[in-house]
Amino acid sequence: MDYEVIVIGAGLSGLTAASLLAKRGMRVLVIDKAYSPGGSCGIFKLDGVIFDQGASMLYGFGERGFNPHRFVFNCLEEPIDVIRHEFLYTVNYKGKRVKFWPNVEMFALELAELFPEEKDNIRRFYRDSLKLYNHVMVEHPVFSTPDENDGKESLEGFKKHPLSYLKFLGYMNKNTDSLLRKYFTDPEIFKFFDKLTSTYCYTSVEETPAILSAIMFVDNHVGGSYYPAGSTLFLPGRLEKVIEENGGKMLMEKEVEKLIFEGEKPVGVKLTTGETYRCRDIVYSGTVWNLYEKLLVDAEVPEERMKWAKSLVPTYPSVVLYAYVDRSVIPELTMPVEMLVGNPDRIDENEVTVYIPSIDDHTLCPPDVHVIEAIGPTLENWAGADEAGYGEMKEREKARLIAVLENRFPGFTGAVRYAEVATPRSIERYTMKKGGAVAGPKQMLGQHMFHRLHTKSEWESLYYCGESTVMGTGTPTVTISGLSAANAILKKRGFEPFRYRKDMKDYVTTVRRPFEPEDRYEGYPEEMRDVMIRASRCFYCEHPECMEQTRLDIRGIMRRVTVTNLKGARTLAEGYLSGTSEVEEHLEDCETRCVRNR
């Protein structure tokens, strides 16, 4: 048998599962179609500017509240530096900027200025929600998906606060609209909450399950929002580091064609290149559609189950504008995350969320520019466009998104130094998210919680994690799903699962804001620090010219050294260079072809 566990997909959920299993000593293989790990959480570079591919604001690193990222890094005993934003974000709504304070009471006062007639109700709603949140989520942390929770971990909390737990469970099959109507009457405030649920779940208050919104309306205020110091490359990079330091293997730029079945049981995978790998257990972290329409082609799947998978409604397709602009066009008091609401009455293309991570992290770009990522829904029919029509659509979308940003930042259009648009087709190509649905199946009533994929599949050797599973959308929730998949395998094998302990050592460090270039790799020896800084200059090109005449994974080595994964980098180098004569001359030849020379 080749490996004990094969993980399909190197997004955050798959990397979380793989790193935890490797930490427990299992032989793990991670396979992904992309050339670098992270899925939607990663970077690309252009002109020395670092762009986040997708995730650019991360929850779950707080010292309190729902903090699965902090928990996982503490379990892995892997240090990571993060920047905490002063505010979660700002919503630009009807000409006013609503600041999301890292304090529920302060935010309630802020929101009351927008809806003064609902002031008392707003305070009561957030007071009750915070009480419920503290009783259920904070006092007795449980890092598990509901389908894998054995009940014992929650029993102590239930005994202490039975009414809060019963109230919380009572929200299971109710929508957020019904929850809000217990407090509010002004129809305008419902429109505002529509914008919040669309940001978190890509759903309206009528679609969003109350059990989700009851938590998310207060969770982020308690835990805060964060950005990995040095770029989002460091989050998946550090998980990859743990995998490789513990004997695991990353197999990138390889796509799984199907699962191999023997005796009605998955026993391995076949790649599109024809290679096969066998294992005892498989963890799948992709979309539900790719699973049932492709990977399970040799399985006997009941027709009813296939119909269920195909019937799931996806989140809306998205477009992303990547740009960098003159720093002077972004006002001093701008926040790293701003939501621009063009149409308060419904969710449409005028709703754009803008990320400017360079406000808090000065290592991402030169000091005279800011890096911009703006994401929003698209109503265009991208699937059927031919090459010429597709190019025209991209240009229209770029102009439209720049115009939206011009309304918020006057002079933006003339300040753009570079801009590019990723369409739903781009998103599907790089992340395998069907139709560019950035958050998988909608977390709406009828396909939420237990109506999604569970951690354990129909087959005892196949496990699921990711946004198509019980926890659904968002970086903290997919991390929890990966943790639950790992724990399920550990428990089956007789290993100790990862559980919360009050005395756990903390490996997450919150660094000062803004994070400056001179702050990188603080504490490392000067020589090693210099090597890491040099490695970080690599562009991680999709088609690296430096590797055209070599089998040495130069790009992969540079990525690993950048995130301090020296063992992984050394393994790549030694496996190739030990059999190569005239090594120095060979590497110098590779370096002359580096795109940076142009």
C-alpha positions as CSV (number, residue, x, y, z in Angstrom):
1,M,0.0,0.0,0.0
2,D,1.4,3.4,-1.1
3,Y,0.0,5.6,1.7
4,E,-2.2,5.4,4.7
5,V,-4.2,8.4,3.7
6,I,-4.7,10.2,0.4
7,V,-6.1,13.7,0.5
8,I,-7.7,15.0,-2.7
9,G,-7.5,18.8,-2.9
10,A,-4.9,21.1,-1.3
11,G,-7.3,23.9,-0.2
12,L,-7.5,24.9,3.5
13,S,-9.8,21.9,4.5
14,G,-7.6,19.3,2.8
15,L,-4.3,20.8,4.1
16,T,-5.8,20.9,7.6
17,A,-6.8,17.3,7.5
18,A,-3.5,16.2,6.0
19,S,-1.3,18.2,8.4
20,L,-3.1,16.9,11.5
21,L,-2.9,13.3,10.2
22,A,0.8,13.7,9.4
23,K,1.4,15.2,12.8
24,R,0.1,12.0,14.3
25,G,2.6,10.0,12.2
26,M,0.5,8.8,9.3
27,R,1.9,8.5,5.7
28,V,-0.1,11.2,3.8
29,L,-0.2,12.1,0.2
30,V,-1.9,15.4,-0.9
31,I,-2.9,15.7,-4.6
32,D,-4.0,18.9,-6.3
33,K,-4.5,20.1,-9.8
34,A,-2.9,23.6,-9.1
35,Y,0.8,24.3,-9.0
36,S,0.7,25.7,-5.5
37,P,-1.4,24.7,-2.4
38,G,-4.1,26.8,-0.8
39,G,-7.0,26.7,-3.3
40,S,-8.8,30.0,-2.9
41,C,-6.3,31.0,-0.1
42,G,-3.1,31.8,-1.9
43,I,-1.3,34.4,-4.0
44,F,0.0,35.3,-7.4
45,K,2.5,38.1,-8.2
46,L,3.0,40.6,-10.9
47,D,5.5,43.5,-11.1
48,G,6.6,42.8,-7.5
49,V,3.0,43.2,-6.3
50,I,1.4,40.3,-4.3
51,F,-2.3,39.6,-5.0
52,D,-4.5,37.4,-2.9
53,Q,-6.2,34.9,-5.2
54,G,-9.4,34.8,-3.1
55,A,-9.4,34.8,0.7
56,S,-8.0,38.1,2.0
57,M,-9.8,38.5,5.3
58,L,-9.6,35.6,7.7
59,Y,-11.6,34.9,10.9
60,G,-10.9,32.2,13.4
61,F,-7.5,33.4,14.8
62,G,-8.9,35.3,17.8
63,E,-8.0,34.5,21.4
64,R,-11.7,34.1,22.2
65,G,-14.8,32.8,20.4
66,F,-14.9,30.5,17.4
67,N,-11.2,30.3,16.7
68,P,-10.5,27.1,14.8
69,H,-7.4,28.5,13.0
70,R,-5.7,29.3,16.3
71,F,-6.7,25.9,17.6
72,V,-5.3,24.0,14.6
73,F,-1.9,25.8,14.7
74,N,-1.7,25.2,18.4
75,C,-2.4,21.5,17.8
76,L,0.3,21.4,15.1
77,E,2.7,23.3,17.3
78,E,3.5,25.5,14.3
79,P,4.1,29.2,14.7
80,I,2.3,31.8,12.5
81,D,2.2,35.6,12.6
82,V,-1.1,37.4,11.9
83,I,-2.2,41.0,11.7
84,R,-5.4,41.9,13.4
85,H,-7.5,44.5,11.6
86,E,-8.6,47.5,13.8
87,F,-12.1,47.0,12.5
88,L,-13.7,43.9,10.9
89,Y,-14.7,45.9,7.8
90,T,-16.9,48.8,6.7
91,V,-20.2,48.7,4.9
92,N,-20.8,51.7,2.7
93,Y,-24.6,51.9,2.9
94,K,-26.8,54.6,1.6
95,G,-24.0,57.2,1.7
96,K,-22.9,56.3,5.2
97,R,-19.9,54.2,6.4
98,V,-20.9,51.7,9.0
99,K,-17.8,50.5,10.9
100,F,-17.8,47.0,12.3
101,W,-16.2,47.4,15.7
102,P,-14.4,44.5,17.4
103,N,-17.0,45.0,20.2
104,V,-20.6,44.1,19.9
105,E,-21.9,47.0,22.0
106,M,-20.0,49.6,20.0
107,F,-21.3,48.2,16.8
108,A,-24.9,48.2,18.1
109,L,-24.4,51.9,18.8
110,E,-23.0,52.5,15.3
111,L,-25.9,50.6,13.7
112,A,-28.4,52.6,15.8
113,E,-27.2,55.8,14.1
114,L,-28.3,54.4,10.8
115,F,-31.7,53.2,12.2
116,P,-32.4,55.5,15.2
117,E,-36.0,54.2,15.6
118,E,-34.7,50.7,16.1
119,K,-32.0,51.7,18.6
120,D,-33.4,49.9,21.6
121,N,-34.2,46.8,19.6
122,I,-30.8,46.7,18.1
123,R,-29.2,46.8,21.5
124,R,-31.5,44.1,22.7
125,F,-30.9,41.9,19.7
126,Y,-27.1,42.1,20.0
127,R,-27.2,41.7,23.8
128,D,-29.3,38.5,23.4
129,S,-27.2,37.2,20.5
130,L,-24.0,37.8,22.5
131,K,-25.3,35.9,25.5
132,L,-26.3,32.9,23.4
133,Y,-23.0,33.0,21.6
134,N,-21.0,33.0,24.8
135,H,-23.0,30.2,26.3
136,V,-22.9,27.9,23.3
137,M,-19.6,28.8,21.6
138,V,-17.2,30.5,24.0
139,E,-17.4,28.9,27.5
140,H,-17.0,25.3,26.3
141,P,-15.3,25.3,22.9
142,V,-16.0,22.3,20.7
143,F,-14.0,22.0,17.5
144,S,-16.0,19.5,15.6
145,T,-18.7,19.4,12.9
146,P,-22.2,18.6,14.3
147,D,-22.3,15.2,12.6
148,E,-19.1,14.2,14.3
149,N,-19.8,15.7,17.8
150,D,-20.2,12.8,20.2
151,G,-22.3,14.9,22.6
152,K,-20.1,14.4,25.6
153,E,-18.0,17.5,24.7
154,S,-21.2,19.7,24.7
155,L,-22.8,18.1,27.7
156,E,-21.1,20.3,30.2
157,G,-22.2,23.4,28.4
158,F,-25.8,22.1,28.0
159,K,-26.0,21.4,31.8
160,K,-24.9,24.9,32.6
161,H,-27.0,26.7,30.0
162,P,-29.8,24.4,28.9
163,L,-32.2,27.2,27.8
164,S,-29.5,28.8,25.5
165,Y,-28.7,25.4,24.0
166,L,-32.4,24.6,23.4
167,K,-32.9,28.0,21.9
168,F,-30.0,27.6,19.6
169,L,-31.1,24.2,18.4
170,G,-34.6,25.6,17.9
171,Y,-33.1,27.8,15.1
172,M,-32.1,24.7,13.1
173,N,-34.9,24.9,10.5
174,K,-36.0,28.5,10.8
175,N,-34.8,31.3,8.6
176,T,-33.0,34.5,9.7
177,D,-36.0,36.6,8.7
178,S,-38.1,34.9,11.4
179,L,-35.4,35.6,13.9
180,L,-35.1,39.2,13.1
181,R,-38.9,39.8,13.2
182,K,-38.8,39.0,16.9
183,Y,-36.9,42.3,17.3
184,F,-37.4,44.6,14.4
185,T,-40.3,46.1,12.4
186,D,-38.5,48.6,10.1
187,P,-38.3,47.0,6.6
188,E,-35.1,49.0,5.9
189,I,-33.1,47.2,8.6
190,F,-34.0,43.9,7.1
191,K,-32.4,45.1,3.9
192,F,-29.2,45.9,5.8
193,F,-29.1,42.4,7.4
194,D,-29.6,41.1,3.9
195,K,-26.2,42.6,3.0
196,L,-24.6,40.9,6.0
197,T,-25.9,37.4,5.2
198,S,-25.0,37.8,1.5
199,T,-21.4,38.7,2.6
200,Y,-21.2,35.7,5.0
201,C,-23.3,33.1,3.2
202,Y,-24.2,34.5,-0.2
203,T,-27.8,34.3,0.8
204,S,-30.7,36.6,1.8
205,V,-32.2,36.7,5.3
206,E,-35.1,34.7,4.0
207,E,-32.8,32.0,2.7
208,T,-30.2,32.0,5.5
209,P,-30.8,29.4,8.4
210,A,-31.2,31.2,11.7
211,I,-28.8,28.8,13.4
212,L,-26.0,30.2,11.2
213,S,-26.8,33.9,11.5
214,A,-27.3,33.7,15.3
215,I,-23.6,32.9,15.5
216,M,-22.2,34.9,12.6
217,F,-23.8,38.2,13.5
218,V,-21.7,38.4,16.7
219,D,-18.8,35.9,16.2
220,N,-16.5,38.1,14.2
221,H,-17.0,41.0,16.5
222,V,-15.7,38.8,19.4
223,G,-12.9,37.1,17.5
224,G,-11.8,39.8,15.1
225,S,-10.6,39.6,11.5
226,Y,-7.0,38.9,10.5
227,Y,-4.5,38.8,7.7
228,P,-1.4,36.5,7.7
229,A,1.7,38.7,8.0
230,G,3.5,38.6,4.7
231,S,0.5,37.5,2.6
232,T,-2.0,34.6,2.6
233,L,0.8,32.4,1.2
234,F,1.9,31.8,4.8
235,L,-1.4,30.1,5.9
236,P,-1.4,27.1,3.4
237,G,2.4,27.3,3.3
238,R,2.8,26.6,7.0
239,L,0.3,23.7,6.8
240,E,2.3,22.3,3.9
241,K,5.4,22.7,6.0
242,V,3.9,20.5,8.8
243,I,2.9,17.8,6.2
244,E,6.4,17.6,4.8
245,E,8.3,17.9,8.1
246,N,6.3,14.8,9.2
247,G,7.0,12.7,6.2
248,G,4.0,13.6,4.0
249,K,4.1,14.3,0.3
250,M,2.6,17.0,-1.8
251,L,1.8,16.0,-5.4
252,M,0.9,19.2,-7.2
253,E,-0.2,19.8,-10.8
254,K,-1.8,16.4,-10.8
255,E,-5.6,15.8,-11.2
256,V,-7.5,12.9,-9.8
257,E,-9.6,11.3,-12.6
258,K,-11.6,8.9,-10.4
259,L,-11.6,6.8,-7.2
260,I,-10.5,3.2,-7.5
261,F,-13.0,0.7,-6.0
262,E,-12.4,-2.8,-5.0
263,G,-15.1,-4.9,-3.4
264,E,-17.4,-1.8,-3.2
265,K,-14.8,0.1,-1.3
266,P,-12.5,3.0,-2.3
267,V,-8.9,1.8,-2.1
268,G,-7.1,4.5,-4.1
269,V,-7.1,7.1,-6.9
270,K,-6.3,7.2,-10.6
271,L,-4.9,10.4,-12.1
272,T,-5.6,11.8,-15.5
273,T,-2.0,10.9,-16.4
274,G,-2.8,7.2,-15.8
275,E,-0.8,6.9,-12.5
276,T,-2.5,5.1,-9.6
277,Y,-2.0,5.4,-5.8
278,R,-3.4,3.1,-3.2
279,C,-4.3,3.8,0.4
280,R,-6.4,2.8,3.4
281,D,-8.4,6.0,3.6
282,I,-9.3,8.9,1.3
283,V,-10.2,12.4,2.3
284,Y,-12.0,14.4,-0.5
285,S,-12.1,18.2,-0.1
286,G,-13.6,19.3,-3.4
287,T,-17.1,20.2,-4.5
288,V,-20.1,17.8,-4.3
289,W,-20.7,18.1,-8.0
290,N,-17.1,17.1,-9.0
291,L,-17.5,14.2,-6.6
292,Y,-20.7,12.7,-8.0
293,E,-20.3,13.6,-11.6
294,K,-16.7,12.5,-12.0
295,L,-14.8,10.8,-9.2
296,L,-17.5,8.2,-8.3
297,V,-18.0,7.1,-11.9
298,D,-17.1,3.5,-10.9
299,A,-19.2,3.4,-7.7
300,E,-22.7,2.1,-7.4
301,V,-24.4,5.4,-6.4
302,P,-28.2,5.2,-5.9
303,E,-30.1,7.3,-8.5
304,E,-31.8,9.3,-5.7
305,R,-28.4,10.3,-4.3
306,M,-27.2,11.4,-7.8
307,K,-30.4,13.5,-8.2
308,W,-29.8,15.1,-4.8
309,A,-26.2,16.1,-5.7
310,K,-27.3,17.6,-9.1
311,S,-30.2,19.5,-7.5
312,L,-28.0,21.5,-5.1
313,V,-28.2,25.2,-5.8
314,P,-24.8,26.9,-6.1
315,T,-23.8,30.3,-4.8
316,Y,-23.8,32.9,-7.5
317,P,-20.8,33.1,-9.9
318,S,-18.3,35.8,-9.2
319,V,-15.9,38.1,-10.9
320,V,-12.7,39.5,-9.2
321,L,-10.8,42.6,-10.2
322,Y,-7.1,42.5,-9.4
323,A,-5.4,45.9,-9.6
324,Y,-2.7,48.1,-8.1
325,V,-3.1,51.8,-8.0
326,D,-1.4,55.0,-6.9
327,R,-1.4,55.0,-3.1
328,S,-2.5,58.6,-3.0
329,V,-6.0,57.8,-4.4
330,I,-6.9,55.7,-1.3
331,P,-7.8,58.0,1.6
332,E,-6.0,57.7,4.9
333,L,-9.0,56.4,6.9
334,T,-9.9,53.7,4.4
335,M,-10.1,50.2,5.9
336,P,-8.5,47.0,4.6
337,V,-12.0,45.6,3.8
338,E,-14.9,47.7,2.6
339,M,-18.3,46.5,1.3
340,L,-19.8,48.8,-1.3
341,V,-23.6,48.5,-1.5
342,G,-24.9,50.0,-4.7
343,N,-28.5,48.7,-4.5
344,P,-29.9,48.4,-0.9
345,D,-33.0,46.7,-2.2
346,R,-31.5,43.5,-3.6
347,I,-28.3,41.5,-4.2
348,D,-27.0,42.3,-7.7
349,E,-23.8,43.3,-9.6
350,N,-23.6,46.6,-7.7
351,E,-22.6,44.8,-4.5
352,V,-18.8,44.7,-4.4
353,T,-16.5,43.9,-1.5
354,V,-13.1,45.6,-1.8
355,Y,-9.9,44.2,-0.1
356,I,-6.9,46.5,0.3
357,P,-4.5,44.3,2.4
358,S,-1.6,46.6,1.8
359,I,-3.1,49.1,4.2
360,D,-2.1,46.8,7.1
361,D,0.7,44.8,5.4
362,H,3.4,47.0,3.7
363,T,5.3,44.0,2.5
364,L,2.8,43.3,-0.3
365,C,3.8,46.0,-2.8
366,P,6.0,49.1,-3.3
367,P,5.4,52.0,-0.9
368,D,3.8,54.2,-3.6
369,V,0.9,51.8,-4.5
370,H,-1.9,49.9,-3.0
371,V,-3.0,46.4,-4.0
372,I,-6.7,46.0,-4.7
373,E,-9.0,42.9,-4.9
374,A,-12.7,43.6,-5.6
375,I,-15.1,40.7,-5.8
376,G,-18.8,40.7,-6.6
377,P,-21.5,38.7,-8.4
378,T,-21.9,38.6,-12.1
379,L,-25.1,38.1,-14.1
380,E,-23.3,37.6,-17.5
381,N,-23.5,34.2,-19.3
382,W,-19.8,33.3,-19.4
383,A,-20.1,29.7,-20.3
384,G,-21.3,30.1,-23.8
385,A,-19.0,32.9,-25.0
386,D,-16.5,32.3,-27.8
387,E,-12.9,33.6,-27.5
388,A,-13.6,37.0,-29.0
389,G,-16.9,37.5,-27.1
390,Y,-15.2,36.3,-23.9
391,G,-12.4,39.0,-24.2
392,E,-15.0,41.7,-24.8
393,M,-17.0,40.6,-21.7
394,K,-13.9,40.7,-19.6
395,E,-13.1,44.2,-20.7
396,R,-16.7,45.3,-19.9
397,E,-16.5,43.8,-16.4
398,K,-13.2,45.4,-15.8
399,A,-14.6,48.8,-16.8
400,R,-17.7,48.2,-14.7
401,L,-15.8,47.3,-11.5
402,I,-13.4,50.2,-11.9
403,A,-16.4,52.5,-12.2
404,V,-17.8,51.1,-9.0
405,L,-14.5,51.8,-7.2
406,E,-14.4,55.3,-8.8
407,N,-17.6,56.1,-6.9
408,R,-16.0,55.2,-3.6
409,F,-12.5,56.5,-4.5
410,P,-12.7,59.6,-6.8
411,G,-9.8,59.5,-9.2
412,F,-9.4,55.7,-9.0
413,T,-9.7,55.3,-12.8
414,G,-6.8,57.5,-13.6
415,A,-4.7,56.0,-10.7
416,V,-4.9,52.4,-12.0
417,R,-1.4,51.1,-13.0
418,Y,-2.6,47.6,-13.7
419,A,-5.9,45.8,-13.7
420,E,-7.1,42.3,-14.6
421,V,-10.4,40.4,-14.2
422,A,-10.9,36.8,-13.1
423,T,-14.2,35.5,-14.5
424,P,-16.2,32.5,-13.3
425,R,-14.4,30.5,-16.0
426,S,-11.0,31.6,-14.4
427,I,-12.2,30.7,-11.0
428,E,-13.4,27.2,-12.1
429,R,-10.1,26.7,-14.0
430,Y,-7.9,27.4,-11.0
431,T,-10.0,26.2,-8.1
432,M,-12.3,23.6,-9.7
433,K,-15.3,25.5,-8.3
434,K,-18.1,24.6,-10.7
435,G,-19.4,27.6,-12.7
436,G,-17.2,30.0,-10.6
437,A,-19.5,29.4,-7.6
438,V,-16.9,30.7,-5.1
439,A,-18.7,29.2,-2.0
440,G,-20.0,25.9,-3.3
441,P,-23.7,25.0,-2.6
442,K,-25.7,27.9,-1.1
443,Q,-26.1,27.6,2.7
444,M,-29.9,28.2,2.4
445,L,-32.7,26.4,4.2
446,G,-33.2,22.9,2.7
447,Q,-29.5,22.5,1.8
448,H,-27.8,23.5,5.1
449,M,-26.2,21.6,7.9
450,F,-27.2,17.9,7.7
451,H,-28.5,18.3,4.2
452,R,-25.0,18.6,2.9
453,L,-22.1,16.1,2.6
454,H,-21.3,14.6,6.0
455,T,-17.7,14.0,7.3
456,K,-18.2,10.2,6.9
457,S,-19.4,9.0,3.5
458,E,-21.4,6.0,2.4
459,W,-18.1,4.1,2.3
460,E,-16.1,3.5,5.5
461,S,-12.8,4.4,3.8
462,L,-13.9,7.7,2.3
463,Y,-14.3,11.0,4.2
464,Y,-15.3,14.5,3.1
465,C,-14.3,18.0,4.1
466,G,-14.6,21.5,2.5
467,E,-17.4,23.9,1.8
468,S,-19.8,21.2,0.4
469,T,-20.0,19.6,3.8
470,V,-22.0,20.3,7.0
471,M,-20.1,23.4,8.1
472,G,-20.4,25.1,4.7
473,T,-18.8,28.3,3.6
474,G,-15.8,30.3,5.0
475,T,-12.2,29.7,6.0
476,P,-13.0,28.9,9.7
477,T,-15.7,26.4,8.8
478,V,-13.8,24.6,6.1
479,T,-10.9,24.3,8.6
480,I,-13.3,22.7,11.1
481,S,-14.4,20.3,8.4
482,G,-10.8,19.2,7.8
483,L,-10.2,18.8,11.5
484,S,-13.3,16.6,11.8
485,A,-12.2,14.4,8.9
486,A,-8.8,13.9,10.5
487,N,-10.3,13.2,13.9
488,A,-12.7,10.6,12.4
489,I,-9.8,8.7,10.8
490,L,-7.7,9.0,14.0
491,K,-10.5,7.6,16.2
492,K,-11.1,4.7,13.7
493,R,-7.4,3.8,13.8
494,G,-7.2,4.1,17.6
495,F,-5.1,7.3,17.7
496,E,-5.8,10.2,20.0
497,P,-8.0,12.8,18.3
498,F,-7.2,16.5,18.6
499,R,-9.3,18.1,21.3
500,Y,-9.3,21.5,23.0
501,R,-7.4,21.9,26.3
502,K,-7.3,25.0,28.4
503,D,-3.5,24.6,28.9
504,M,-2.6,24.4,25.2
505,K,0.5,26.4,24.3
506,D,-0.3,29.3,21.9
507,Y,1.6,29.4,18.6
508,V,-0.3,32.3,17.0
509,T,1.4,35.7,17.4
510,T,-0.4,38.9,16.6
511,V,2.1,41.4,15.2
512,R,2.0,45.1,15.1
513,R,0.0,47.0,12.4
514,P,1.2,48.0,9.8
515,F,3.5,45.1,9.1
516,E,6.7,46.5,7.6
517,P,9.3,44.8,5.3
518,E,11.9,45.0,8.1
519,D,9.6,43.0,10.3
520,R,9.8,39.9,8.1
521,Y,11.4,36.8,9.7
522,E,12.2,38.7,12.9
523,G,14.1,36.4,15.3
524,Y,15.7,34.3,12.6
525,P,19.6,34.3,12.2
526,E,20.7,37.0,9.8
527,E,22.0,34.6,7.2
528,M,18.8,32.5,7.2
529,R,16.7,35.7,7.1
530,D,18.5,36.9,4.1
531,V,17.9,33.6,2.2
532,M,14.2,33.7,3.0
533,I,13.9,37.3,1.8
534,R,15.7,36.4,-1.4
535,A,13.4,33.4,-2.0
536,S,10.3,35.6,-1.4
537,R,11.2,37.6,-4.5
538,C,10.3,34.7,-6.7
539,F,7.2,35.3,-8.8
540,Y,6.0,31.7,-8.5
541,C,5.2,31.8,-12.2
542,E,2.5,29.6,-13.6
543,H,4.9,28.6,-16.5
544,P,8.4,29.3,-15.0
545,E,11.0,29.8,-17.7
546,C,13.7,29.1,-15.2
547,M,12.5,25.4,-15.1
548,E,12.2,24.9,-18.9
549,Q,15.4,22.8,-19.1
550,T,15.4,21.2,-15.7
551,R,13.4,18.8,-13.6
552,L,14.3,20.7,-10.5
553,D,11.2,22.4,-8.9
554,I,12.8,25.8,-8.5
555,R,9.4,27.5,-8.0
556,G,8.4,25.0,-5.4
557,I,11.7,25.4,-3.5
558,M,11.4,29.2,-3.5
559,R,7.8,29.0,-2.2
560,R,8.8,26.7,0.6
561,V,11.8,28.7,1.7
562,T,9.6,31.9,1.7
563,V,7.3,30.3,4.4
564,T,10.2,28.8,6.3
565,N,9.6,25.3,5.1
566,L,13.3,24.5,4.8
567,K,13.0,20.7,5.1
568,G,10.5,20.6,2.3
569,A,12.7,22.8,0.1
570,R,15.8,20.7,1.0
571,T,14.0,17.4,0.1
572,L,13.1,18.8,-3.4
573,A,16.7,20.0,-4.0
574,E,18.5,17.0,-2.7
575,G,16.4,14.5,-4.7
576,Y,17.5,16.2,-7.9
577,L,20.9,17.8,-7.3
578,S,22.6,14.7,-5.8
579,G,22.6,13.1,-9.3
580,T,23.5,16.2,-11.2
581,S,27.1,17.1,-12.2
582,E,28.2,20.7,-12.5
583,V,25.4,21.8,-10.2
584,E,26.5,25.4,-9.8
585,E,26.7,26.0,-13.5
586,H,23.3,24.4,-14.0
587,L,21.6,26.6,-11.5
588,E,23.3,29.7,-12.9
589,D,21.9,28.8,-16.3
590,C,18.4,28.5,-14.7
591,E,18.8,31.8,-13.0
592,T,19.6,33.6,-16.3
593,R,16.1,32.6,-17.6
594,C,14.3,34.0,-14.6
595,V,11.4,36.4,-15.6
596,R,12.7,39.0,-13.2
597,N,15.6,39.6,-15.5
598,R,13.1,41.2,-17.9
